[in-house]
Amino acid sequence: MLDDFMWRAMIAGVLVAMAAAPLGCFVVWRRMAYFGDATAHAAILGVALALLLNVSIFLGVLTVALVMASCVSMLSGRGYAMDTLLGVMAHSALAIGLVAVSFLSGVRIDLNAYLFGDILAVGKTDIWIIGGGVALVLALLFWRWSSLLTATLSDELAYASGIQPRREQLVLTLALAVVVAVALKVVGVLLIAALLIIPAATARPFCRTPEIMAILAAGIAMLAVTAGLRTAYVMDTPTGPTIVTLAAVLFTLATVVTQCFRFFRQRIQPAFFHSGK
């Protein structure tokens, strides 16, 4: 089965979706969308350093993503607004990474593959690396789920429950860095944040509990990956952007359905019952 490149791409995409979507729920709840974007943009710098030092690209991206996320967490609230700090660090890391890549001599690198993903080039080794990273992220979320939810609701509630919000922030930081590292080859640096946010935002209006939202978001992400792969194959379009486009279409449909249902409840339903009397 793994000898077929489409099956390898499908497995890699589904694995990344299983980890990115539940983690994306916390990104949405905590309003950390720009935080995820900043961490993803730093991945290009990790690629450049990995090639320069002749080490695994996964290791280089993971290290730089961890450093970026940790720096943002430590510097927040120390003289700069969070959105300003994230804006400076995100675009600076991306620019420095692109400049660093241009200085690499004797190394042929396809920037488009890192910026927008190259899921069809996933090999057997990549699948094992992605699987290990996804297993780590899911284990972290399962282990710290209750504490993460409490810290997300309120720092005061977390302290009252004996939970350190800073520690839970570090857990999310680690999970986010791992997802960025494993998703690099699937959707690329510029679209990783979309895979985190869009499925969670799509699932949110239909869920009453955090657990259901995480499960539904994972299902939406996996649907976007499988449908996006098929669409890209049939229409000969870039795979990573096609996956995100399908996710955006699902978000649009969910928004339309939600707004129509809300309009029905607020306008049509009261009028119907009133006329019935």
Contacts in CASP RR format, 6 or more apart in sequence:
PFRMAT RR
TARGET T0000
AUTHOR 0000-0000-0000
METHOD contacts of the structure
MODEL  1
MLDDFMWRAMIAGVLVAMAAAPLGCFVVWRRMAYFGDATAHAAILGVALA
LLLNVSIFLGVLTVALVMASCVSMLSGRGYAMDTLLGVMAHSALAIGLVA
VSFLSGVRIDLNAYLFGDILAVGKTDIWIIGGGVALVLALLFWRWSSLLT
ATLSDELAYASGIQPRREQLVLTLALAVVVAVALKVVGVLLIAALLIIPA
ATARPFCRTPEIMAILAAGIAMLAVTAGLRTAYVMDTPTGPTIVTLAAVL
FTLATVVTQCFRFFRQRIQPAFFHSGK
1 7 0 8 1.000
2 8 0 8 1.000
2 11 0 8 1.000
2 124 0 8 1.000
2 127 0 8 1.000
5 120 0 8 1.000
5 121 0 8 1.000
5 122 0 8 1.000
6 120 0 8 1.000
6 229 0 8 1.000
6 233 0 8 1.000
8 122 0 8 1.000
8 123 0 8 1.000
8 124 0 8 1.000
8 126 0 8 1.000
8 127 0 8 1.000
9 119 0 8 1.000
9 120 0 8 1.000
9 122 0 8 1.000
9 229 0 8 1.000
9 239 0 8 1.000
10 225 0 8 1.000
10 226 0 8 1.000
10 229 0 8 1.000
11 127 0 8 1.000
12 119 0 8 1.000
12 122 0 8 1.000
12 126 0 8 1.000
12 127 0 8 1.000
12 130 0 8 1.000
12 185 0 8 1.000
12 186 0 8 1.000
13 119 0 8 1.000
13 130 0 8 1.000
13 186 0 8 1.000
13 222 0 8 1.000
13 225 0 8 1.000
13 229 0 8 1.000
13 243 0 8 1.000
14 222 0 8 1.000
14 225 0 8 1.000
14 226 0 8 1.000
15 127 0 8 1.000
15 130 0 8 1.000
15 131 0 8 1.000
15 134 0 8 1.000
15 182 0 8 1.000
16 130 0 8 1.000
16 134 0 8 1.000
16 179 0 8 1.000
16 182 0 8 1.000
16 183 0 8 1.000
16 186 0 8 1.000
16 187 0 8 1.000
16 195 0 8 1.000
16 225 0 8 1.000
17 195 0 8 1.000
17 199 0 8 1.000
17 218 0 8 1.000
17 219 0 8 1.000
17 221 0 8 1.000
17 222 0 8 1.000
17 224 0 8 1.000
17 225 0 8 1.000
18 134 0 8 1.000
18 138 0 8 1.000
18 218 0 8 1.000
18 221 0 8 1.000
18 222 0 8 1.000
19 133 0 8 1.000
19 134 0 8 1.000
19 137 0 8 1.000
19 138 0 8 1.000
19 175 0 8 1.000
19 178 0 8 1.000
19 179 0 8 1.000
19 182 0 8 1.000
20 179 0 8 1.000
20 183 0 8 1.000
20 192 0 8 1.000
20 195 0 8 1.000
20 196 0 8 1.000
20 199 0 8 1.000
20 221 0 8 1.000
21 195 0 8 1.000
21 196 0 8 1.000
21 199 0 8 1.000
21 200 0 8 1.000
21 203 0 8 1.000
21 214 0 8 1.000
21 217 0 8 1.000
21 218 0 8 1.000
21 219 0 8 1.000
21 220 0 8 1.000
21 221 0 8 1.000
21 222 0 8 1.000
22 138 0 8 1.000
22 141 0 8 1.000
22 214 0 8 1.000
22 215 0 8 1.000
22 217 0 8 1.000
22 218 0 8 1.000
23 137 0 8 1.000
23 141 0 8 1.000
23 172 0 8 1.000
23 175 0 8 1.000
23 176 0 8 1.000
23 179 0 8 1.000
23 196 0 8 1.000
24 196 0 8 1.000
24 197 0 8 1.000
24 199 0 8 1.000
24 200 0 8 1.000
24 217 0 8 1.000
25 200 0 8 1.000
25 203 0 8 1.000
25 210 0 8 1.000
25 213 0 8 1.000
25 214 0 8 1.000
25 217 0 8 1.000
26 32 0 8 1.000
26 148 0 8 1.000
26 152 0 8 1.000
26 172 0 8 1.000
27 33 0 8 1.000
27 35 0 8 1.000
27 36 0 8 1.000
27 176 0 8 1.000
27 196 0 8 1.000
27 197 0 8 1.000
27 200 0 8 1.000
28 197 0 8 1.000
28 200 0 8 1.000
28 201 0 8 1.000
28 204 0 8 1.000
29 152 0 8 1.000
29 210 0 8 1.000
30 152 0 8 1.000
30 172 0 8 1.000
32 172 0 8 1.000
33 193 0 8 1.000
33 196 0 8 1.000
33 197 0 8 1.000
34 82 0 8 1.000
34 83 0 8 1.000
34 86 0 8 1.000
34 87 0 8 1.000
34 90 0 8 1.000
35 69 0 8 1.000
35 72 0 8 1.000
35 86 0 8 1.000
35 176 0 8 1.000
36 69 0 8 1.000
36 176 0 8 1.000
36 180 0 8 1.000
36 192 0 8 1.000
36 193 0 8 1.000
36 196 0 8 1.000
37 86 0 8 1.000
37 90 0 8 1.000
37 193 0 8 1.000
38 68 0 8 1.000
38 69 0 8 1.000
38 72 0 8 1.000
38 86 0 8 1.000
38 87 0 8 1.000
38 89 0 8 1.000
38 90 0 8 1.000
38 93 0 8 1.000
39 65 0 8 1.000
39 68 0 8 1.000
39 69 0 8 1.000
39 72 0 8 1.000
39 176 0 8 1.000
39 177 0 8 1.000
39 180 0 8 1.000
40 65 0 8 1.000
40 180 0 8 1.000
40 188 0 8 1.000
40 189 0 8 1.000
40 190 0 8 1.000
40 192 0 8 1.000
40 193 0 8 1.000
41 90 0 8 1.000
41 91 0 8 1.000
41 93 0 8 1.000
41 94 0 8 1.000
41 189 0 8 1.000
41 190 0 8 1.000
42 64 0 8 1.000
42 65 0 8 1.000
42 67 0 8 1.000
42 68 0 8 1.000
42 89 0 8 1.000
42 90 0 8 1.000
42 93 0 8 1.000
42 94 0 8 1.000
42 180 0 8 1.000
43 61 0 8 1.000
43 64 0 8 1.000
43 65 0 8 1.000
43 114 0 8 1.000
43 180 0 8 1.000
43 181 0 8 1.000
43 184 0 8 1.000
43 188 0 8 1.000
43 189 0 8 1.000
43 192 0 8 1.000
44 93 0 8 1.000
44 94 0 8 1.000
44 97 0 8 1.000
44 98 0 8 1.000
44 101 0 8 1.000
44 114 0 8 1.000
44 115 0 8 1.000
44 189 0 8 1.000
45 64 0 8 1.000
45 93 0 8 1.000
45 94 0 8 1.000
45 96 0 8 1.000
45 97 0 8 1.000
45 100 0 8 1.000
46 57 0 8 1.000
46 60 0 8 1.000
46 61 0 8 1.000
46 63 0 8 1.000
46 64 0 8 1.000
46 65 0 8 1.000
46 97 0 8 1.000
47 57 0 8 1.000
47 60 0 8 1.000
47 61 0 8 1.000
47 97 0 8 1.000
47 101 0 8 1.000
47 109 0 8 1.000
47 114 0 8 1.000
47 184 0 8 1.000
48 97 0 8 1.000
48 100 0 8 1.000
48 101 0 8 1.000
48 104 0 8 1.000
49 60 0 8 1.000
49 63 0 8 1.000
49 64 0 8 1.000
49 100 0 8 1.000
50 56 0 8 1.000
50 57 0 8 1.000
50 59 0 8 1.000
50 60 0 8 1.000
50 61 0 8 1.000
51 57 0 8 1.000
51 101 0 8 1.000
51 104 0 8 1.000
51 107 0 8 1.000
51 109 0 8 1.000
52 100 0 8 1.000
52 104 0 8 1.000
57 184 0 8 1.000
58 129 0 8 1.000
58 181 0 8 1.000
58 182 0 8 1.000
58 184 0 8 1.000
60 181 0 8 1.000
61 180 0 8 1.000
61 181 0 8 1.000
61 184 0 8 1.000
62 177 0 8 1.000
62 178 0 8 1.000
62 180 0 8 1.000
62 181 0 8 1.000
64 93 0 8 1.000
65 176 0 8 1.000
65 177 0 8 1.000
65 180 0 8 1.000
65 181 0 8 1.000
66 173 0 8 1.000
66 174 0 8 1.000
66 177 0 8 1.000
68 89 0 8 1.000
68 93 0 8 1.000
69 173 0 8 1.000
69 176 0 8 1.000
69 177 0 8 1.000
70 170 0 8 1.000
70 173 0 8 1.000
71 89 0 8 1.000
72 85 0 8 1.000
72 86 0 8 1.000
72 89 0 8 1.000
73 169 0 8 1.000
73 170 0 8 1.000
73 173 0 8 1.000
75 85 0 8 1.000
76 82 0 8 1.000
76 85 0 8 1.000
94 189 0 8 1.000
98 111 0 8 1.000
101 109 0 8 1.000
101 111 0 8 1.000
110 118 0 8 1.000
112 118 0 8 1.000
113 121 0 8 1.000
113 185 0 8 1.000
113 188 0 8 1.000
114 184 0 8 1.000
114 188 0 8 1.000
114 189 0 8 1.000
115 188 0 8 1.000
115 189 0 8 1.000
115 190 0 8 1.000
116 187 0 8 1.000
116 188 0 8 1.000
116 190 0 8 1.000
116 191 0 8 1.000
116 238 0 8 1.000
116 240 0 8 1.000
116 241 0 8 1.000
117 184 0 8 1.000
117 185 0 8 1.000
117 186 0 8 1.000
117 187 0 8 1.000
117 188 0 8 1.000
117 191 0 8 1.000
117 239 0 8 1.000
117 240 0 8 1.000
118 185 0 8 1.000
118 239 0 8 1.000
119 185 0 8 1.000
119 186 0 8 1.000
119 187 0 8 1.000
119 229 0 8 1.000
119 239 0 8 1.000
119 240 0 8 1.000
119 243 0 8 1.000
120 239 0 8 1.000
121 185 0 8 1.000
122 130 0 8 1.000
122 185 0 8 1.000
122 186 0 8 1.000
126 185 0 8 1.000
129 182 0 8 1.000
130 182 0 8 1.000
130 185 0 8 1.000
130 186 0 8 1.000
131 182 0 8 1.000
132 182 0 8 1.000
133 178 0 8 1.000
133 181 0 8 1.000
133 182 0 8 1.000
134 182 0 8 1.000
136 175 0 8 1.000
136 178 0 8 1.000
137 175 0 8 1.000
137 178 0 8 1.000
137 179 0 8 1.000
140 171 0 8 1.000
140 174 0 8 1.000
140 175 0 8 1.000
141 148 0 8 1.000
141 175 0 8 1.000
144 168 0 8 1.000
144 171 0 8 1.000
147 158 0 8 1.000
147 163 0 8 1.000
147 168 0 8 1.000
148 168 0 8 1.000
148 171 0 8 1.000
148 172 0 8 1.000
149 210 0 8 1.000
150 157 0 8 1.000
150 158 0 8 1.000
150 161 0 8 1.000
150 163 0 8 1.000
151 158 0 8 1.000
151 163 0 8 1.000
151 165 0 8 1.000
151 168 0 8 1.000
151 169 0 8 1.000
152 168 0 8 1.000
155 165 0 8 1.000
158 164 0 8 1.000
158 165 0 8 1.000
158 168 0 8 1.000
159 165 0 8 1.000
179 192 0 8 1.000
179 196 0 8 1.000
180 192 0 8 1.000
183 192 0 8 1.000
183 195 0 8 1.000
184 192 0 8 1.000
186 195 0 8 1.000
186 225 0 8 1.000
186 240 0 8 1.000
186 243 0 8 1.000
187 194 0 8 1.000
187 195 0 8 1.000
187 240 0 8 1.000
187 243 0 8 1.000
187 244 0 8 1.000
188 240 0 8 1.000
191 240 0 8 1.000
191 241 0 8 1.000
191 243 0 8 1.000
191 244 0 8 1.000
194 244 0 8 1.000
194 247 0 8 1.000
194 248 0 8 1.000
195 221 0 8 1.000
195 243 0 8 1.000
195 244 0 8 1.000
195 247 0 8 1.000
198 224 0 8 1.000
198 244 0 8 1.000
198 247 0 8 1.000
198 248 0 8 1.000
198 250 0 8 1.000
198 251 0 8 1.000
199 217 0 8 1.000
199 218 0 8 1.000
199 219 0 8 1.000
199 220 0 8 1.000
199 221 0 8 1.000
199 224 0 8 1.000
199 247 0 8 1.000
199 250 0 8 1.000
200 213 0 8 1.000
200 217 0 8 1.000
201 251 0 8 1.000
202 217 0 8 1.000
202 220 0 8 1.000
202 247 0 8 1.000
202 250 0 8 1.000
202 251 0 8 1.000
202 254 0 8 1.000
203 213 0 8 1.000
203 216 0 8 1.000
203 217 0 8 1.000
203 220 0 8 1.000
203 254 0 8 1.000
204 213 0 8 1.000
205 254 0 8 1.000
205 255 0 8 1.000
205 258 0 8 1.000
206 216 0 8 1.000
206 254 0 8 1.000
206 258 0 8 1.000
207 213 0 8 1.000
207 216 0 8 1.000
220 247 0 8 1.000
220 250 0 8 1.000
221 247 0 8 1.000
223 246 0 8 1.000
223 250 0 8 1.000
224 243 0 8 1.000
224 244 0 8 1.000
224 246 0 8 1.000
224 247 0 8 1.000
224 250 0 8 1.000
225 243 0 8 1.000
227 246 0 8 1.000
228 239 0 8 1.000
228 240 0 8 1.000
228 242 0 8 1.000
228 243 0 8 1.000
228 245 0 8 1.000
228 246 0 8 1.000
229 239 0 8 1.000
229 242 0 8 1.000
229 243 0 8 1.000
231 237 0 8 1.000
231 242 0 8 1.000
231 246 0 8 1.000
232 238 0 8 1.000
232 239 0 8 1.000
232 240 0 8 1.000
232 242 0 8 1.000
232 243 0 8 1.000
235 242 0 8 1.000
END
